[in-house]
Amino acid sequence: MAWLYLIIAGIFEWGWPVGLKLGLTESGIRWGWIGFSALCIAGSGGLLLIAQKSIPMGTAYAVWTGIGAVGAFVLGLLLFDEPATLGRFFFVGLIIVGIVGLKLVSPS
């Protein structure tokens, strides 16, 4: 169950950079998006806290940030027309390999 909490925590990690990106525009602060970011940060941190009861801290943190980084990368491509270069995909692929590797070598 801890790994499920960790995965959901990583998914919440996707929300706060998107909220921050949308929360500050040329016309000023959009408080709804800033609030969305704050909720995502709280949800993500809370679920990481629970997951770390069973998963070693270093593993949990690395997986959590990895899921967040990969998700933010994909959302950047889809929502903000960020560059989709071969090099960026290669290095995000390395992050995915690291996440899967940590899961495979972690104690049950």
N, CA, C and O atoms as a GROMACS GRO file, in nm:
protein
  432
    1MET      N    1   0.082  -0.120   0.000
    1MET     CA    2   0.000   0.000   0.000
    1MET      C    3   0.087   0.127   0.000
    1MET      O    4   0.048   0.230  -0.055
    2ALA      N    5   0.206   0.116   0.062
    2ALA     CA    6   0.295   0.232   0.069
    2ALA      C    7   0.336   0.278  -0.070
    2ALA      O    8   0.347   0.398  -0.095
    3TRP      N    9   0.359   0.183  -0.161
    3TRP     CA   10   0.399   0.221  -0.298
    3TRP      C   11   0.285   0.292  -0.370
    3TRP      O   12   0.310   0.383  -0.449
    4LEU      N   13   0.162   0.252  -0.343
    4LEU     CA   14   0.047   0.322  -0.403
    4LEU      C   15   0.042   0.466  -0.352
    4LEU      O   16   0.022   0.559  -0.430
    5TYR      N   17   0.061   0.485  -0.221
    5TYR     CA   18   0.065   0.620  -0.166
    5TYR      C   19   0.178   0.702  -0.230
    5TYR      O   20   0.161   0.820  -0.259
    6LEU      N   21   0.290   0.638  -0.250
    6LEU     CA   22   0.404   0.707  -0.309
    6LEU      C   23   0.376   0.748  -0.453
    6LEU      O   24   0.411   0.858  -0.495
    7ILE      N   25   0.313   0.660  -0.528
    7ILE     CA   26   0.278   0.693  -0.668
    7ILE      C   27   0.178   0.809  -0.672
    7ILE      O   28   0.193   0.901  -0.753
    8ILE      N   29   0.078   0.804  -0.586
    8ILE     CA   30  -0.020   0.914  -0.582
    8ILE      C   31   0.046   1.043  -0.538
    8ILE      O   32   0.014   1.150  -0.590
    9ALA      N   33   0.138   1.034  -0.442
    9ALA     CA   34   0.213   1.153  -0.399
    9ALA      C   35   0.290   1.212  -0.518
    9ALA      O   36   0.294   1.333  -0.536
   10GLY      N   37   0.351   1.125  -0.598
   10GLY     CA   38   0.423   1.171  -0.716
   10GLY      C   39   0.331   1.237  -0.817
   10GLY      O   40   0.370   1.334  -0.883
   11ILE      N   41   0.211   1.186  -0.830
   11ILE     CA   42   0.114   1.247  -0.922
   11ILE      C   43   0.072   1.386  -0.872
   11ILE      O   44   0.057   1.479  -0.951
   12PHE      N   45   0.055   1.400  -0.739
   12PHE     CA   46   0.027   1.532  -0.684
   12PHE      C   47   0.142   1.629  -0.714
   12PHE      O   48   0.120   1.750  -0.725
   13GLU      N   49   0.263   1.577  -0.726
   13GLU     CA   50   0.377   1.661  -0.760
   13GLU      C   51   0.360   1.729  -0.895
   13GLU      O   52   0.418   1.835  -0.919
   14TRP      N   53   0.282   1.670  -0.982
   14TRP     CA   54   0.260   1.730  -1.114
   14TRP      C   55   0.181   1.860  -1.103
   14TRP      O   56   0.200   1.952  -1.182
   15GLY      N   57   0.094   1.867  -1.004
   15GLY     CA   58   0.001   1.980  -0.995
   15GLY      C   59   0.064   2.111  -0.954
   15GLY      O   60   0.025   2.217  -1.003
   16TRP      N   61   0.162   2.103  -0.865
   16TRP     CA   62   0.209   2.233  -0.816
   16TRP      C   63   0.295   2.310  -0.916
   16TRP      O   64   0.282   2.433  -0.919
   17PRO      N   65   0.381   2.249  -0.997
   17PRO     CA   66   0.450   2.333  -1.096
   17PRO      C   67   0.354   2.388  -1.203
   17PRO      O   68   0.372   2.499  -1.252
   18VAL      N   69   0.253   2.308  -1.237
   18VAL     CA   70   0.153   2.359  -1.333
   18VAL      C   71   0.079   2.477  -1.272
   18VAL      O   72   0.059   2.579  -1.338
   19GLY      N   73   0.038   2.462  -1.146
   19GLY     CA   74  -0.032   2.572  -1.079
   19GLY      C   75   0.053   2.697  -1.068
   19GLY      O   76   0.004   2.808  -1.085
   20LEU      N   77   0.182   2.679  -1.038
   20LEU     CA   78   0.271   2.795  -1.030
   20LEU      C   79   0.289   2.860  -1.167
   20LEU      O   80   0.291   2.982  -1.179
   21LYS      N   81   0.302   2.776  -1.270
   21LYS     CA   82   0.320   2.830  -1.407
   21LYS      C   83   0.197   2.913  -1.448
   21LYS      O   84   0.210   3.020  -1.507
   22LEU      N   85   0.078   2.862  -1.414
   22LEU     CA   86  -0.046   2.932  -1.449
   22LEU      C   87  -0.082   3.041  -1.349
   22LEU      O   88  -0.167   3.126  -1.377
   23GLY      N   89  -0.017   3.038  -1.233
   23GLY     CA   90  -0.052   3.131  -1.126
   23GLY      C   91   0.009   3.269  -1.139
   23GLY      O   92  -0.036   3.362  -1.071
   24LEU      N   93   0.108   3.284  -1.222
   24LEU     CA   94   0.167   3.416  -1.241
   24LEU      C   95   0.168   3.448  -1.389
   24LEU      O   96   0.234   3.382  -1.469
   25THR      N   97   0.094   3.550  -1.425
   25THR     CA   98   0.083   3.591  -1.565
   25THR      C   99   0.128   3.736  -1.578
   25THR      O  100   0.158   3.803  -1.479
   26GLU      N  101   0.130   3.784  -1.700
   26GLU     CA  102   0.165   3.923  -1.725
   26GLU      C  103   0.068   4.019  -1.655
   26GLU      O  104   0.104   4.130  -1.618
   27SER      N  105  -0.056   3.973  -1.636
   27SER     CA  106  -0.156   4.059  -1.572
   27SER      C  107  -0.158   4.045  -1.420
   27SER      O  108  -0.235   4.113  -1.353
   28GLY      N  109  -0.074   3.958  -1.365
   28GLY     CA  110  -0.066   3.947  -1.220
   28GLY      C  111  -0.085   3.805  -1.169
   28GLY      O  112  -0.082   3.707  -1.244
   29ILE      N  113  -0.104   3.798  -1.039
   29ILE     CA  114  -0.119   3.668  -0.972
   29ILE      C  115  -0.262   3.618  -0.988
   29ILE      O  116  -0.359   3.692  -0.974
   30ARG      N  117  -0.272   3.489  -1.018
   30ARG     CA  118  -0.402   3.421  -1.026
   30ARG      C  119  -0.411   3.331  -0.904
   30ARG      O  120  -0.358   3.220  -0.904
   31TRP      N  121  -0.477   3.379  -0.801
   31TRP     CA  122  -0.475   3.313  -0.670
   31TRP      C  123  -0.535   3.174  -0.671
   31TRP      O  124  -0.494   3.089  -0.591
   32GLY      N  125  -0.629   3.148  -0.759
   32GLY     CA  126  -0.686   3.012  -0.768
   32GLY      C  127  -0.580   2.909  -0.802
   32GLY      O  128  -0.576   2.800  -0.743
   33TRP      N  129  -0.494   2.942  -0.897
   33TRP     CA  130  -0.387   2.850  -0.935
   33TRP      C  131  -0.280   2.839  -0.827
   33TRP      O  132  -0.223   2.732  -0.807
   34ILE      N  133  -0.254   2.948  -0.757
   34ILE     CA  134  -0.159   2.943  -0.646
   34ILE      C  135  -0.216   2.854  -0.535
   34ILE      O  136  -0.143   2.776  -0.474
   35GLY      N  137  -0.345   2.865  -0.509
   35GLY     CA  138  -0.411   2.779  -0.410
   35GLY      C  139  -0.408   2.633  -0.452
   35GLY      O  140  -0.386   2.544  -0.370
   36PHE      N  141  -0.429   2.608  -0.581
   36PHE     CA  142  -0.419   2.472  -0.634
   36PHE      C  143  -0.280   2.415  -0.609
   36PHE      O  144  -0.265   2.300  -0.569
   37SER      N  145  -0.178   2.496  -0.633
   37SER     CA  146  -0.040   2.454  -0.606
   37SER      C  147  -0.021   2.417  -0.460
   37SER      O  148   0.038   2.314  -0.428
   38ALA      N  149  -0.071   2.501  -0.372
   38ALA     CA  150  -0.056   2.475  -0.228
   38ALA      C  151  -0.124   2.345  -0.188
   38ALA      O  152  -0.070   2.269  -0.108
   39LEU      N  153  -0.241   2.318  -0.243
   39LEU     CA  154  -0.311   2.193  -0.212
   39LEU      C  155  -0.233   2.072  -0.264
   39LEU      O  156  -0.224   1.970  -0.197
   40CYS      N  157  -0.177   2.085  -0.383
   40CYS     CA  158  -0.097   1.976  -0.439
   40CYS      C  159   0.029   1.951  -0.356
   40CYS      O  160   0.068   1.836  -0.334
   41ILE      N  161   0.092   2.058  -0.310
   41ILE     CA  162   0.211   2.044  -0.226
   41ILE      C  163   0.175   1.971  -0.096
   41ILE      O  164   0.246   1.880  -0.054
   42ALA      N  165   0.066   2.012  -0.034
   42ALA     CA  166   0.024   1.950   0.093
   42ALA      C  167  -0.014   1.804   0.072
   42ALA      O  168   0.025   1.718   0.151
   43GLY      N  169  -0.089   1.775  -0.033
   43GLY     CA  170  -0.128   1.636  -0.060
   43GLY      C  171  -0.008   1.549  -0.091
   43GLY      O  172   0.002   1.436  -0.043
   44SER      N  173   0.082   1.600  -0.169
   44SER     CA  174   0.201   1.526  -0.206
   44SER      C  175   0.288   1.498  -0.084
   44SER      O  176   0.332   1.384  -0.063
   45GLY      N  177   0.313   1.599  -0.005
   45GLY     CA  178   0.396   1.583   0.114
   45GLY      C  179   0.333   1.489   0.215
   45GLY      O  180   0.402   1.408   0.276
   46GLY      N  181   0.202   1.500   0.232
   46GLY     CA  182   0.133   1.413   0.327
   46GLY      C  183   0.140   1.266   0.287
   46GLY      O  184   0.162   1.179   0.371
   47LEU      N  185   0.121   1.240   0.160
   47LEU     CA  186   0.129   1.101   0.112
   47LEU      C  187   0.272   1.049   0.116
   47LEU      O  188   0.294   0.931   0.142
   48LEU      N  189   0.370   1.135   0.089
   48LEU     CA  190   0.510   1.094   0.102
   48LEU      C  191   0.539   1.058   0.247
   48LEU      O  192   0.608   0.959   0.273
   49LEU      N  193   0.489   1.135   0.339
   49LEU     CA  194   0.506   1.107   0.481
   49LEU      C  195   0.456   0.967   0.516
   49LEU      O  196   0.525   0.891   0.585
   50ILE      N  197   0.338   0.933   0.468
   50ILE     CA  198   0.280   0.801   0.496
   50ILE      C  199   0.363   0.691   0.428
   50ILE      O  200   0.388   0.586   0.489
   51ALA      N  201   0.403   0.714   0.305
   51ALA     CA  202   0.479   0.612   0.231
   51ALA      C  203   0.612   0.582   0.299
   51ALA      O  204   0.658   0.468   0.298
   52GLN      N  205   0.674   0.683   0.358
   52GLN     CA  206   0.805   0.666   0.420
   52GLN      C  207   0.800   0.583   0.548
   52GLN      O  208   0.904   0.548   0.604
   53LYS      N  209   0.681   0.551   0.595
   53LYS     CA  210   0.672   0.461   0.710
   53LYS      C  211   0.718   0.321   0.674
   53LYS      O  212   0.765   0.246   0.759
   54SER      N  213   0.705   0.284   0.545
   54SER     CA  214   0.741   0.150   0.500
   54SER      C  215   0.854   0.147   0.398
   54SER      O  216   0.924   0.047   0.386
   55ILE      N  217   0.871   0.255   0.325
   55ILE     CA  218   0.972   0.260   0.220
   55ILE      C  219   1.089   0.343   0.271
   55ILE      O  220   1.067   0.449   0.330
   56PRO      N  221   1.212   0.298   0.251
   56PRO     CA  222   1.326   0.378   0.297
   56PRO      C  223   1.321   0.520   0.242
   56PRO      O  224   1.282   0.543   0.128
   57MET      N  225   1.359   0.615   0.326
   57MET     CA  226   1.347   0.757   0.293
   57MET      C  227   1.415   0.793   0.161
   57MET      O  228   1.356   0.862   0.078
   58GLY      N  229   1.538   0.749   0.140
   58GLY     CA  230   1.610   0.784   0.018
   58GLY      C  231   1.541   0.730  -0.106
   58GLY      O  232   1.533   0.798  -0.208
   59THR      N  233   1.491   0.608  -0.098
   59THR     CA  234   1.418   0.548  -0.210
   59THR      C  235   1.289   0.623  -0.234
   59THR      O  236   1.258   0.658  -0.348
   60ALA      N  237   1.214   0.648  -0.128
   60ALA     CA  238   1.085   0.717  -0.142
   60ALA      C  239   1.104   0.855  -0.202
   60ALA      O  240   1.029   0.895  -0.292
   61TYR      N  241   1.203   0.927  -0.154
   61TYR     CA  242   1.225   1.062  -0.204
   61TYR      C  243   1.268   1.062  -0.351
   61TYR      O  244   1.220   1.143  -0.430
   62ALA      N  245   1.357   0.972  -0.386
   62ALA     CA  246   1.403   0.964  -0.525
   62ALA      C  247   1.289   0.928  -0.620
   62ALA      O  248   1.276   0.987  -0.727
   63VAL      N  249   1.206   0.831  -0.582
   63VAL     CA  250   1.093   0.791  -0.665
   63VAL      C  251   0.991   0.904  -0.674
   63VAL      O  252   0.939   0.934  -0.781
   64TRP      N  253   0.963   0.967  -0.562
   64TRP     CA  254   0.866   1.078  -0.555
   64TRP      C  255   0.908   1.192  -0.647
   64TRP      O  256   0.827   1.241  -0.726
   65THR      N  257   1.033   1.234  -0.637
   65THR     CA  258   1.078   1.343  -0.724
   65THR      C  259   1.087   1.299  -0.869
   65THR      O  260   1.063   1.378  -0.960
   66GLY      N  261   1.121   1.172  -0.891
   66GLY     CA  262   1.127   1.121  -1.028
   66GLY      C  263   0.991   1.121  -1.095
   66GLY      O  264   0.977   1.164  -1.210
   67ILE      N  265   0.891   1.071  -1.023
   67ILE     CA  266   0.754   1.072  -1.078
   67ILE      C  267   0.711   1.216  -1.105
   67ILE      O  268   0.650   1.245  -1.209
   68GLY      N  269   0.742   1.305  -1.013
   68GLY     CA  270   0.708   1.446  -1.032
   68GLY      C  271   0.778   1.506  -1.153
   68GLY      O  272   0.717   1.579  -1.231
   69ALA      N  273   0.906   1.475  -1.168
   69ALA     CA  274   0.983   1.531  -1.280
   69ALA      C  275   0.932   1.480  -1.414
   69ALA      O  276   0.918   1.557  -1.509
   70VAL      N  277   0.906   1.350  -1.423
   70VAL     CA  278   0.857   1.292  -1.548
   70VAL      C  279   0.719   1.348  -1.582
   70VAL      O  280   0.693   1.384  -1.697
   71GLY      N  281   0.633   1.356  -1.483
   71GLY     CA  282   0.500   1.410  -1.507
   71GLY      C  283   0.502   1.556  -1.548
   71GLY      O  284   0.430   1.596  -1.639
   72ALA      N  285   0.586   1.635  -1.481
   72ALA     CA  286   0.599   1.777  -1.517
   72ALA      C  287   0.654   1.792  -1.659
   72ALA      O  288   0.612   1.881  -1.733
   73PHE      N  289   0.746   1.704  -1.695
   73PHE     CA  290   0.801   1.706  -1.831
   73PHE      C  291   0.689   1.681  -1.934
   73PHE      O  292   0.675   1.756  -2.030
   74VAL      N  293   0.611   1.577  -1.912
   74VAL     CA  294   0.503   1.543  -2.006
   74VAL      C  295   0.398   1.654  -2.011
   74VAL      O  296   0.354   1.692  -2.119
   75LEU      N  297   0.360   1.706  -1.895
   75LEU     CA  298   0.261   1.814  -1.894
   75LEU      C  299   0.316   1.940  -1.961
   75LEU      O  300   0.241   2.013  -2.026
   76GLY      N  301   0.445   1.965  -1.946
   76GLY     CA  302   0.505   2.079  -2.015
   76GLY      C  303   0.494   2.064  -2.166
   76GLY      O  304   0.468   2.161  -2.237
   77LEU      N  305   0.514   1.942  -2.214
   77LEU     CA  306   0.499   1.916  -2.358
   77LEU      C  307   0.355   1.938  -2.403
   77LEU      O  308   0.330   2.002  -2.504
   78LEU      N  309   0.262   1.882  -2.326
   78LEU     CA  310   0.122   1.883  -2.366
   78LEU      C  311   0.052   2.018  -2.347
   78LEU      O  312  -0.027   2.060  -2.431
   79LEU      N  313   0.083   2.085  -2.236
   79LEU     CA  314   0.009   2.206  -2.202
   79LEU      C  315   0.079   2.336  -2.241
   79LEU      O  316   0.014   2.437  -2.266
   80PHE      N  317   0.212   2.333  -2.244
   80PHE     CA  318   0.286   2.457  -2.262
   80PHE      C  319   0.377   2.458  -2.384
   80PHE      O  320   0.461   2.545  -2.399
   81ASP      N  321   0.358   2.360  -2.470
   81ASP     CA  322   0.432   2.355  -2.596
   81ASP      C  323   0.583   2.363  -2.576
   81ASP      O  324   0.653   2.432  -2.650
   82GLU      N  325   0.632   2.293  -2.472
   82GLU     CA  326   0.776   2.291  -2.446
   82GLU      C  327   0.845   2.202  -2.549
   82GLU      O  328   0.780   2.118  -2.611
   83PRO      N  329   0.974   2.219  -2.569
   83PRO     CA  330   1.046   2.146  -2.674
   83PRO      C  331   1.045   1.995  -2.651
   83PRO      O  332   1.068   1.947  -2.539
   84ALA      N  333   1.018   1.921  -2.756
   84ALA     CA  334   1.016   1.775  -2.752
   84ALA      C  335   1.136   1.722  -2.830
   84ALA      O  336   1.122   1.669  -2.940
   85THR      N  337   1.254   1.738  -2.771
   85THR     CA  338   1.375   1.696  -2.840
   85THR      C  339   1.415   1.555  -2.799
   85THR      O  340   1.377   1.506  -2.692
   86LEU      N  341   1.490   1.491  -2.884
   86LEU     CA  342   1.538   1.356  -2.856
   86LEU      C  343   1.620   1.354  -2.726
   86LEU      O  344   1.606   1.262  -2.646
   87GLY      N  345   1.704   1.452  -2.707
   87GLY     CA  346   1.786   1.458  -2.587
   87GLY      C  347   1.703   1.466  -2.460
   87GLY      O  348   1.733   1.399  -2.362
   88ARG      N  349   1.599   1.548  -2.461
   88ARG     CA  350   1.512   1.559  -2.343
   88ARG      C  351   1.444   1.426  -2.314
   88ARG      O  352   1.436   1.384  -2.199
   89PHE      N  353   1.394   1.359  -2.418
   89PHE     CA  354   1.329   1.230  -2.398
   89PHE      C  355   1.429   1.125  -2.347
   89PHE      O  356   1.394   1.044  -2.262
   90PHE      N  357   1.550   1.128  -2.397
   90PHE     CA  358   1.652   1.033  -2.352
   90PHE      C  359   1.676   1.047  -2.202
   90PHE      O  360   1.676   0.948  -2.129
   91PHE      N  361   1.696   1.170  -2.156
   91PHE     CA  362   1.729   1.189  -2.015
   91PHE      C  363   1.608   1.167  -1.923
   91PHE      O  364   1.625   1.122  -1.810
   92VAL      N  365   1.489   1.197  -1.970
   92VAL     CA  366   1.370   1.161  -1.891
   92VAL      C  367   1.357   1.009  -1.886
   92VAL      O  368   1.314   0.953  -1.785
   93GLY      N  369   1.394   0.943  -1.995
   93GLY     CA  370   1.395   0.796  -1.994
   93GLY      C  371   1.489   0.741  -1.888
   93GLY      O  372   1.459   0.640  -1.824
   94LEU      N  373   1.602   0.807  -1.868
   94LEU     CA  374   1.694   0.764  -1.762
   94LEU      C  375   1.630   0.779  -1.624
   94LEU      O  376   1.650   0.694  -1.537
   95ILE      N  377   1.552   0.885  -1.605
   95ILE     CA  378   1.482   0.901  -1.478
   95ILE      C  379   1.384   0.785  -1.457
   95ILE      O  380   1.374   0.730  -1.348
   96ILE      N  381   1.311   0.749  -1.564
   96ILE     CA  382   1.216   0.638  -1.554
   96ILE      C  383   1.288   0.509  -1.521
   96ILE      O  384   1.240   0.431  -1.438
   97VAL      N  385   1.401   0.484  -1.584
   97VAL     CA  386   1.480   0.365  -1.554
   97VAL      C  387   1.521   0.365  -1.406
   97VAL      O  388   1.516   0.261  -1.340
   98GLY      N  389   1.559   0.480  -1.354
   98GLY     CA  390   1.596   0.491  -1.214
   98GLY      C  391   1.479   0.462  -1.121
   98GLY      O  392   1.496   0.393  -1.020
   99ILE      N  393   1.361   0.512  -1.154
   99ILE     CA  394   1.242   0.486  -1.072
   99ILE      C  395   1.212   0.336  -1.069
   99ILE      O  396   1.193   0.277  -0.963
  100VAL      N  397   1.208   0.275  -1.187
  100VAL     CA  398   1.179   0.131  -1.196
  100VAL      C  399   1.287   0.051  -1.124
  100VAL      O  400   1.257  -0.045  -1.052
  101GLY      N  401   1.412   0.090  -1.143
  101GLY     CA  402   1.522   0.019  -1.076
  101GLY      C  403   1.512   0.025  -0.925
  101GLY      O  404   1.533  -0.075  -0.857
  102LEU      N  405   1.479   0.142  -0.871
  102LEU     CA  406   1.464   0.153  -0.727
  102LEU      C  407   1.349   0.068  -0.675
  102LEU      O  408   1.359   0.010  -0.567
  103LYS      N  409   1.242   0.059  -0.751
  103LYS     CA  410   1.130  -0.027  -0.709
  103LYS      C  411   1.174  -0.173  -0.710
  103LYS      O  412   1.142  -0.249  -0.618
  104LEU      N  413   1.248  -0.213  -0.811
  104LEU     CA  414   1.290  -0.353  -0.824
  104LEU      C  415   1.387  -0.397  -0.714
  104LEU      O  416   1.384  -0.512  -0.671
  105VAL      N  417   1.473  -0.306  -0.669
  105VAL     CA  418   1.572  -0.344  -0.568
  105VAL      C  419   1.531  -0.311  -0.425
  105VAL      O  420   1.606  -0.336  -0.331
  106SER      N  421   1.412  -0.254  -0.408
  106SER     CA  422   1.365  -0.218  -0.274
  106SER      C  423   1.309  -0.340  -0.203
  106SER      O  424   1.251  -0.428  -0.265
  107PRO      N  425   1.326  -0.343  -0.070
  107PRO     CA  426   1.266  -0.451   0.006
  107PRO      C  427   1.114  -0.450  -0.008
  107PRO      O  428   1.054  -0.343  -0.018
  108SER      N  429   1.054  -0.564  -0.007
  108SER     CA  430   0.907  -0.574  -0.025
  108SER      C  431   0.832  -0.506   0.086
  108SER      O  432   0.708  -0.506   0.086
   0.00000   0.00000   0.00000
